């Protein structure tokens, strides 16, 4: 068993979003991504299904023309091979799970 306190891992940088690998298993990878307002993950396509859980803050996820507000408690599932982009509106903390 492994236990992490996400709140203790939150860290921000004015230069770019901070990504921390929480776990990296054969079929799943977990990342904590912390954004300052205006920072973003540029449009990209991943070969893995993705789950984004907003820990705190507000942002916007765009996927192939669809837009979804990100705010505390929201869980968003993005299928593999779909272009997506995340932009922080306020300080934003996201738990990202990649499913291989």
N, C-alpha and C positions, 0 to 999 in steps of 0.2 A: 504494500500500500504506500502511496505517496500523497502527501497533503501539502498544499500551497495556500498561503493567504494572499490572494490577488491584490488586495488593497496595499499590502506592504511592498509590492513589486512595482507600483506605479512610479514612473519617472518621465519627465518631459525634457525636451531640448528645443531651443529656438531655431536650430539649424535644420533639423529634419525629424520625422517621427521616430520614436524609440521602439524597437522590436526586441522582445525577449522570448526566447524559446523556452516554453514551460515543460514540454515533453516531446520526445521524438521516438515514436514506436513504429514497428513495421507497417502498420496500416493507418496510423493517425499521427498528426503533428499538431501541437497546440502552441499558439503564439499569443503574447499580450502585446498589443500595439497602442502606443500613447501618442496622441496628436495635440499640437498647439493649434489654436484657431487658424484656419486657412491652409494648414498642411494637408497633403493628400497622398493617396496611393494612385499613381497615374493609371490610365486604362491599361488593363492587361488581361490575358486569358490564361487560366490554369487548367491543367489536365485533371485536377482533383475536384471533387465536390467540396464546397466550403460552407461552414456555418459561422456566422458572425453574431456574437452576443454583446450588446452594448452594456458595459459595466457602469459607465457614467458619462455625462456630457451629451452633446448633440452633434449630429453630422448628417451627411446625405450619401446614400449608396445609389449609384446609377448602374443599371445593367441593361445593355442593348436597348436604350430608349425608355426603359422603366425607371422611375425614381421612387426611393423609399426613405422616409425620414428615419434616422437612427437616434434613439434616446434610451435612457436607462430602462432596462428590462426587455427591450425589443430583441428578438431572435430572428435572423434572416438566413435563409438557405439559398445558396447560389449553386446551380448545377455546374458540373465540369464543362469546360470548353465554351463558356459564356464570358464575353468581355464585361469587366466590371471596374468601377472606380469608386473610391471613398474620399470624401472631403469633410474636414472638421469645420463645424460652425463655431463651436465653443471648444474648450479643452475636451478631448474625447478619448475614452479608454475602451478598447474593443478586445474581446477574447475571440480569436480566430482559430477554428479547428479545420484542418485539412484532412479529408478522408481519401486515402489512396486506393 
